[in-house]
Amino acid sequence: ISNMELELNIHNSKAPKKNRLRRKSSTRHIHALELVSSQ
């Protein structure tokens, strides 16, 4: 494996974690809005 590939693997493994956290917090926010609108 070349250095470029290793760097890409490290970058790709870091990025999804941030996106997952962002998605979880955003979906939680959306659920709260849905509850408020349904009342």
C-alpha positions as CSV (number, residue, x, y, z in Angstrom):
1,I,0.0,0.0,0.0
2,S,1.3,3.5,-0.9
3,N,1.4,6.5,1.4
4,M,-1.3,8.1,-0.7
5,E,-3.6,5.2,-0.1
6,L,-2.9,5.1,3.6
7,E,-3.7,8.9,3.9
8,L,-6.9,8.4,2.0
9,N,-7.9,5.5,4.2
10,I,-7.3,7.6,7.3
11,H,-9.2,10.5,5.9
12,N,-12.1,8.3,4.9
13,S,-12.3,6.6,8.3
14,K,-12.4,10.0,10.0
15,A,-15.0,11.6,7.8
16,P,-17.9,9.1,8.3
17,K,-17.8,9.4,12.1
18,K,-18.4,13.2,11.9
19,N,-21.2,12.7,9.4
20,R,-22.8,10.0,11.6
21,L,-22.7,12.3,14.6
22,R,-24.1,15.2,12.6
23,R,-26.9,12.9,11.2
24,K,-27.8,11.6,14.6
25,S,-28.1,15.1,16.1
26,S,-30.1,16.4,13.1
27,T,-32.5,13.5,13.1
28,R,-33.1,14.0,16.8
29,H,-33.9,17.7,16.0
30,I,-36.3,16.6,13.2
31,H,-38.1,14.2,15.5
32,A,-38.6,16.9,18.1
33,L,-40.1,19.2,15.4
34,E,-42.4,16.4,14.3
35,L,-43.6,15.9,17.9
36,V,-44.3,19.6,18.3
37,S,-46.2,19.8,15.0
38,S,-48.3,16.7,15.7
39,Q,-49.6,18.1,19.0
